[in-house]
Amino acid sequence: MGVGRKSNTPILQDSNFSEVFMPSDETRRLLRVFGMAVTEYEDAVHKGAPAEEIKKAEGEVRARLEEIAALIERLRARTV
């Protein structure tokens, strides 16, 4: 761990020997699921899916976006 570092987040060093922080498993999962939801929504729109299917896909994107916003707030709380 770097000097004064409080997190248990894994780190690596890049080729310039500076610390590179690795995202947590939770962050990776949230981003993966969000990306999948956006792709499904986009596919539904492009294929001209029924309005109900598009609405459902949009709802999934919004739910995942709320999870990401909550993660950001938890991270922000750690800096205060």
CYANA upper distance limits for C-alpha pairs under 8 A (distance plus 0.5 A):
  1 MET  CA      5 ARG  CA      6.85
  1 MET  CA     11 ILE  CA      8.03
  2 GLY  CA     19 GLU  CA      8.29
  9 THR  CA     21 PHE  CA      7.29
  9 THR  CA     22 MET  CA      6.94
  9 THR  CA     23 PRO  CA      7.60
  9 THR  CA     24 SER  CA      7.01
 10 PRO  CA     21 PHE  CA      6.78
 10 PRO  CA     22 MET  CA      6.01
 10 PRO  CA     23 PRO  CA      8.32
 10 PRO  CA     24 SER  CA      8.46
 11 ILE  CA     19 GLU  CA      6.81
 11 ILE  CA     20 VAL  CA      5.99
 11 ILE  CA     21 PHE  CA      5.00
 11 ILE  CA     22 MET  CA      6.03
 12 LEU  CA     19 GLU  CA      6.33
 12 LEU  CA     20 VAL  CA      5.65
 12 LEU  CA     21 PHE  CA      7.03
 12 LEU  CA     22 MET  CA      7.86
 13 GLN  CA     17 PHE  CA      5.57
 13 GLN  CA     18 SER  CA      5.84
 13 GLN  CA     19 GLU  CA      5.16
 13 GLN  CA     20 VAL  CA      6.03
 14 ASP  CA     18 SER  CA      6.22
 14 ASP  CA     19 GLU  CA      7.08
 14 ASP  CA     20 VAL  CA      6.86
 23 PRO  CA     27 THR  CA      6.41
 23 PRO  CA     28 ARG  CA      6.99
 24 SER  CA     28 ARG  CA      6.84
 25 ASP  CA     29 ARG  CA      6.54
 26 GLU  CA     30 LEU  CA      6.59
 27 THR  CA     31 LEU  CA      6.63
 27 THR  CA     71 LEU  CA      8.31
 28 ARG  CA     32 ARG  CA      6.56
 29 ARG  CA     33 VAL  CA      6.56
 30 LEU  CA     34 PHE  CA      6.45
 30 LEU  CA     64 ARG  CA      7.80
 30 LEU  CA     67 GLU  CA      7.83
 30 LEU  CA     68 ILE  CA      7.12
 31 LEU  CA     35 GLY  CA      6.51
 31 LEU  CA     68 ILE  CA      8.25
 32 ARG  CA     36 MET  CA      6.76
 33 VAL  CA     37 ALA  CA      6.67
 33 VAL  CA     64 ARG  CA      7.76
 34 PHE  CA     38 VAL  CA      6.69
 34 PHE  CA     61 VAL  CA      7.06
 34 PHE  CA     64 ARG  CA      5.93
 34 PHE  CA     65 LEU  CA      7.42
 35 GLY  CA     39 THR  CA      6.66
 36 MET  CA     40 GLU  CA      6.66
 37 ALA  CA     41 TYR  CA      6.65
 37 ALA  CA     57 ALA  CA      7.43
 37 ALA  CA     60 GLU  CA      6.72
 37 ALA  CA     61 VAL  CA      5.81
 37 ALA  CA     64 ARG  CA      8.11
 38 VAL  CA     42 GLU  CA      6.54
 38 VAL  CA     57 ALA  CA      8.47
 38 VAL  CA     58 GLU  CA      8.50
 38 VAL  CA     61 VAL  CA      6.32
 39 THR  CA     43 ASP  CA      6.53
 40 GLU  CA     44 ALA  CA      6.65
 40 GLU  CA     57 ALA  CA      7.06
 41 TYR  CA     45 VAL  CA      6.81
 41 TYR  CA     54 ILE  CA      6.93
 41 TYR  CA     57 ALA  CA      5.34
 41 TYR  CA     58 GLU  CA      6.41
 41 TYR  CA     61 VAL  CA      7.85
 42 GLU  CA     46 HIS  CA      6.64
 43 ASP  CA     47 LYS  CA      6.55
 44 ALA  CA     48 GLY  CA      6.72
 44 ALA  CA     49 ALA  CA      5.65
 44 ALA  CA     53 GLU  CA      7.58
 44 ALA  CA     54 ILE  CA      6.21
 44 ALA  CA     57 ALA  CA      7.99
 45 VAL  CA     49 ALA  CA      6.74
 45 VAL  CA     54 ILE  CA      6.87
 49 ALA  CA     53 GLU  CA      6.73
 49 ALA  CA     54 ILE  CA      6.87
 50 PRO  CA     54 ILE  CA      6.98
 51 ALA  CA     55 LYS  CA      6.51
 52 GLU  CA     56 LYS  CA      6.62
 53 GLU  CA     57 ALA  CA      6.70
 54 ILE  CA     58 GLU  CA      6.56
 55 LYS  CA     59 GLY  CA      6.64
 56 LYS  CA     60 GLU  CA      6.88
 57 ALA  CA     61 VAL  CA      6.93
 58 GLU  CA     62 ARG  CA      6.77
 59 GLY  CA     63 ALA  CA      6.63
 60 GLU  CA     64 ARG  CA      6.73
 61 VAL  CA     65 LEU  CA      6.57
 62 ARG  CA     66 GLU  CA      6.71
 63 ALA  CA     67 GLU  CA      7.02
 64 ARG  CA     68 ILE  CA      6.88
 65 LEU  CA     69 ALA  CA      6.69
 66 GLU  CA     70 ALA  CA      6.64
 67 GLU  CA     71 LEU  CA      6.78
 68 ILE  CA     72 ILE  CA      6.77
 69 ALA  CA     73 GLU  CA      6.79
 70 ALA  CA     74 ARG  CA      6.76
 71 LEU  CA     75 LEU  CA      6.70
 72 ILE  CA     76 ARG  CA      6.52
 73 GLU  CA     77 ALA  CA      6.59
 74 ARG  CA     78 ARG  CA      7.13
 75 LEU  CA     79 THR  CA      7.50
 76 ARG  CA     80 VAL  CA      7.41
